[in-house]
Every structure is written in structure tokens, then in C-alpha cells.
Amino acid sequence: MFAKTTTLKNASGLHARPASEFVAQAKLFESRVSLRNLDKPEALPINAKSIVRVLAEGIPTGTQLEICAEGADEQEAVEKLIALVESGIGED
């Protein structure tokens, strides 16, 4: 298992467009990928390959996120998804 944390920088949070891009990128990896909102202590990890789960989290800008992967390409998956989030997921 490999995990890292980052902060969501998108001004509008993880709404439909960036969530869709995040999920599409997560699906490129063989590993099981999860996302957890660290700003909610009670939040459980969610399946990062499910657009329904990601949108249901309602993640606002500034949220601390943990991206975790388990599998053959776990480190690559986490590193690429962290880079995607830190780049703004295609939004400025």
C-alpha cells in the first residue's frame, strides 16, 4: 500500500468536470485506488474509480486529501494522481 496527502486547489472544489478527469485517470491504473477527505475525521476512504462516490463526497477547495493505492502500480498511481490534483485538474 502506498499513500500520500495533498490539498485540493480547485476554486470550485471537486465538481463534475475535475472529478470526472480524476476518476478517468484513476481508472488507468491496475491498483485499487481510494480517496479520503482528511478534513472529516469520520470520513472513510472511497473508491476513487467511482464518479458517483467522488461526487457524493462534495469535496470543497482547500480540503486535505489522502490518495492511497494498493497493487502492482500503486506508487505510480498515487504519484500521478497527486500531481493531477496539485496541477488543478485542468482548471486554473
C-alpha positions, -999 to +999 in steps of 0.1 A: +000+000+000+012+035-009-004+068+002+003+105+001-016+136+010-023+168-008-046+198-007-074+204-033-067+237-050-096+239-075-115+271-068-149+253-072-138+221-054-141+187-069-172+193-090-183+173-121-156+182-146-125+178-124-140+148-106-146+131-140-110+137-150-097+124-117-118+092-119-107+087-156-070+089-146-075+066-116-091+040-138-059+039-159-042+020-131-045-017-121-042-009-084-072-003-062-073+035-056-090+052-028-096+088-018-102+101+018-112+135+030-088+142+059-108+173+070-136+150+081-123+127+108-153+103+104-148+100+066-140+066+053-119+060+022-140+059-010-134+042-043-115+068-064-126+050-096-163+057-090-176+090-102-207+086-080-186+081-049-163+110-057-191+135-064-211+123-034-182+134-011-188+170-021-151+179-017-146+217-014-115+237-023-088+236+004-096+201+015-068+179+027-070+146+007-053+113+011-048+093-021-040+056-015-034+028-038-028-009-034-015-031-062+012-036-088+014+000-099+004+016-065+033+041-063+029+053-099-009+057-094-005+078-063+022+100-076+003+107-109-030+114-091-012+137-066+004+156-095-030+158-112-047+173-081-018+197-075-020+209-111-056+219-106-070+191-126-072+212-157-086+243-141-069+275-131 
